[in-house]
Amino acid sequence: MLEEGLSYPFNGDSALGRIVIGGLLGFGSILIIPAFALMGYLVWVLGGAARGEEEPPAFEDWGEMIVDGLKATAVSIVYGIVPFVLLFASIFVAGSGSATGNDTAMGVLGGIGVLGLLVSLVAMFLLYYLIPAALTNMALEGEFGAAFDFGTIKQAILSADYLVAWLIPFVLAALMNVVVFVLAITIVGLVVVPFLQFYVQVAAFYMFGAAFGKVVDVSGSVSEGDAATL
């Protein structure tokens, strides 16, 4: 899986052009719209990989790509509501305990806050495990609601293939951080970073999608073009 993931971004005749465009979108993400376009493209990568397509999708239908990125962002926000609310509530409770000036209240509220913080961190950890599968199912089914089809998503996230596909990007991210640190020594090196990040993202999302496709029946899924009507 790792070898296929690392080679996937280079498949096809337009590999260099895709990486250049993806890197430029990374550069422009501060302008928000390019960030949505990049997210939409990665959703297409998930769907294509799950369907067994050997080449990454082309950068076309930009309006539809941006819409898909917006929907992917909305999915992430919906999934993240509970963990983030719990996180901020835990911080607030712990802070309230410190403000009381009472040792007993400080200990009780502080303990509750720490416990809530640990639970919220576990919830966010699970969140990052779940979201790629949710987005893959959305890309395959062509429906926003498919991101919350827990019956189908459960098949993927409980599989060994998906677990491995989720763990490998951590290794890739660690290696990328080392490379980025080395590149950061020079301005020229920093210019390369967004292109490297795009390459790693496409490789990682390919592995997520391919693992999902091994477990879930995708024979009735929509094509990339149809997925734009999510």
C-alpha atoms as one frame of an Amber mdcrd trajectory, in Angstrom:
protein
   0.000   0.000   0.000   2.801   2.420   0.863   4.597   1.874  -2.439   1.369
   2.365  -4.411   0.540   5.489  -2.428   3.945   7.063  -2.982   3.869   6.390
  -6.724   0.216   7.354  -7.261   0.740  11.166  -7.494   3.148  10.589 -10.405
   0.816   8.357 -12.423  -0.370   9.688 -15.781   1.039  12.102 -18.320   0.188
  15.294 -16.413   1.838  14.441 -13.086   4.154  17.438 -12.973   1.372  19.832
 -13.934  -0.907  18.471 -11.199   1.773  18.842  -8.550   2.518  22.391  -9.683
  -1.170  23.335  -9.545  -1.616  21.636  -6.177   1.414  23.417  -4.759   0.154
  26.762  -6.014  -3.190  26.096  -4.346  -1.278  25.404  -1.155   0.500  28.732
  -1.528  -2.817  30.487  -2.064  -4.730  28.745   0.732  -4.488  31.872   2.842
  -7.018  33.369   0.411  -9.554  30.706   1.517 -11.017  29.821  -1.908  -7.878
  27.954  -3.051  -8.043  25.989   0.199 -11.586  24.839  -0.643 -10.470  23.916
  -4.165  -7.603  21.865  -2.753  -9.929  20.118  -0.320 -12.368  19.347  -3.118
  -9.560  17.862  -5.190  -8.501  15.615  -2.311 -12.102  14.414  -1.991 -11.934
  13.460  -5.671  -8.714  11.570  -4.943 -10.519   9.604  -2.225 -13.342   8.660
  -4.573 -11.063   7.775  -7.481  -8.799   5.629  -5.312 -11.780   3.773  -3.826
 -13.032   3.020  -7.343  -9.621   1.665  -8.300  -8.677   4.454 -10.720  -4.938
   4.345 -11.396  -4.420   8.048 -12.126  -5.215  11.071  -9.946  -8.135  13.224
 -11.121  -7.460  16.177 -13.387  -7.777  19.752 -12.199 -10.939  20.721 -14.038
 -14.499  21.788 -13.228 -13.128  24.248 -10.705 -16.504  25.471  -9.527 -17.622
  21.953  -8.710 -14.296  21.245  -7.036 -14.701  24.256  -4.757 -18.268  23.225
  -3.889 -17.054  19.737  -2.976 -14.361  21.329  -0.824 -16.981  23.404   0.965
 -19.064  20.313   1.616 -16.042  18.405   2.887 -15.323  21.289   5.238 -18.923
  21.231   6.440 -18.640  17.491   7.130 -15.486  18.088   9.165 -17.183  20.853
  11.161 -20.229  18.706  11.941 -18.058  15.838  13.127 -15.860  18.191  15.117
 -18.602  20.014  17.032 -18.770  17.640  20.006 -14.994  17.208  20.559 -14.295
  20.933  20.292 -17.222  21.943  22.514 -16.021  19.409  25.080 -12.473  20.761
  24.809 -13.455  24.389  25.406 -15.865  23.399  28.180 -13.087  21.468  29.926
 -10.733  24.449  29.711 -13.471  26.723  31.058 -14.238  24.401  33.989 -10.559
  24.074  34.881 -10.156  27.848  34.694 -13.228  28.383  36.876 -11.718  26.149
  39.530  -8.569  28.257  39.628 -10.632  31.429  39.905 -12.618  30.306  42.972
  -9.683  30.570  45.351 -11.113  27.603  47.268  -8.741  24.634  47.423 -11.534
  22.046  47.462 -13.449  23.608  44.598 -10.204  24.145  42.734  -9.319  20.459
  43.095 -12.762  19.173  42.073 -13.250  21.510  39.118  -9.640  21.082  38.074
 -10.036  17.304  38.094 -13.243  17.520  36.072 -11.532  19.840  33.621  -8.534
  17.534  33.178 -10.799  14.509  32.719 -12.871  16.373  30.163  -9.706  17.468
  28.388  -8.491  13.870  28.114 -11.876  12.721  26.814 -11.935  15.525  24.250
  -8.438  14.625  23.045  -9.502  10.991  22.598 -12.607  12.184  20.754 -10.518
  14.326  18.388  -8.177  11.386  17.813 -11.179   9.267  16.791 -12.463  12.176
  14.719  -9.358  12.219  12.538  -9.712   8.465  12.119 -13.334   8.709  11.038
 -13.399  11.743   8.724 -11.402  10.274   5.779 -13.826   7.337   5.619 -16.815
   9.695   5.809 -15.463  11.849   2.979 -14.687   8.794   0.863 -18.241   7.529
   1.195 -19.549  10.994   0.305 -17.364  11.035  -2.813 -18.500   7.559  -3.830
 -22.228   7.999  -3.261 -22.466  11.532  -4.613 -24.572  12.623  -1.643 -23.690
  14.874   1.287 -25.640  12.622   3.657 -23.455   9.649   2.744 -20.765  11.170
   4.977 -23.002  10.212   7.900 -23.936   6.708   6.718 -22.404   5.029   9.737
 -23.466   1.548   8.637 -21.216   1.741   5.584 -18.474   3.806   7.205 -18.205
   1.305  10.061 -17.255  -1.444   7.611 -14.201   0.552   6.580 -12.983   1.959
   9.889 -13.093  -1.455  11.594 -10.926  -3.060   8.906  -7.193  -3.728   9.165
  -6.619  -2.195   5.706  -8.067   1.141   6.790  -6.145   1.123  10.071  -2.866
   0.610   8.190  -3.819   3.316   5.673  -4.489   5.675   8.572  -1.228   4.908
  10.378   1.087   5.262   7.366   0.399   9.010   6.899   1.739   9.596  10.408
   5.057   8.151   9.267   4.899  10.225   6.083   4.103  13.360   8.094   7.063
  12.742  10.403   9.400  12.304   7.444   7.947  15.369   5.753   8.549  17.457
   8.866  12.207  16.472   8.798  12.467  17.392   5.123  10.618  20.678   5.707
  13.022  21.534   8.544  15.968  20.962   6.222  14.354  22.934   3.389  13.499
  25.804   5.741  17.188  26.654   5.977  16.902  28.489   2.655  14.179  30.594
   1.055  14.396  28.442  -2.070  13.735  25.391   0.072  10.653  26.986   1.628
   9.209  27.550  -1.843   9.300  23.793  -2.398   7.353  22.990   0.789   3.756
  23.465  -0.533   4.503  21.193  -3.496   5.917  18.541  -1.178   2.903  18.864
   1.109   0.539  18.418  -1.828   2.393  15.297  -2.937   2.161  13.782   0.565
  -1.535  14.708   0.855  -2.413  13.045  -2.448  -0.432   9.928  -1.511  -2.107
   9.719   1.902  -5.623  10.319   0.583  -5.042   7.682  -2.076  -4.255   5.161
   0.664  -7.389   6.119   2.602  -9.566   5.742  -0.484  -7.954   2.522  -1.679
  -8.370   0.933   1.760 -12.031   1.996   1.842 -12.574   0.486  -1.614 -11.143
  -2.869  -0.518 -13.718  -3.221   2.224 -16.848  -1.504   0.922 -18.709  -2.468
  -2.252 -18.236   0.480  -4.619 -19.773  -1.092  -7.714 -22.761   1.238  -7.574
 -20.848   4.413  -6.782 -21.020   7.515  -8.930 -18.254   8.646 -11.222 -16.037
  11.676 -10.505 -18.173  13.900 -12.675 -21.397  12.794 -11.045 -19.861  13.269
  -7.598 -19.730  16.975  -8.269 -23.503  17.086  -7.789 -23.212  16.041  -4.143
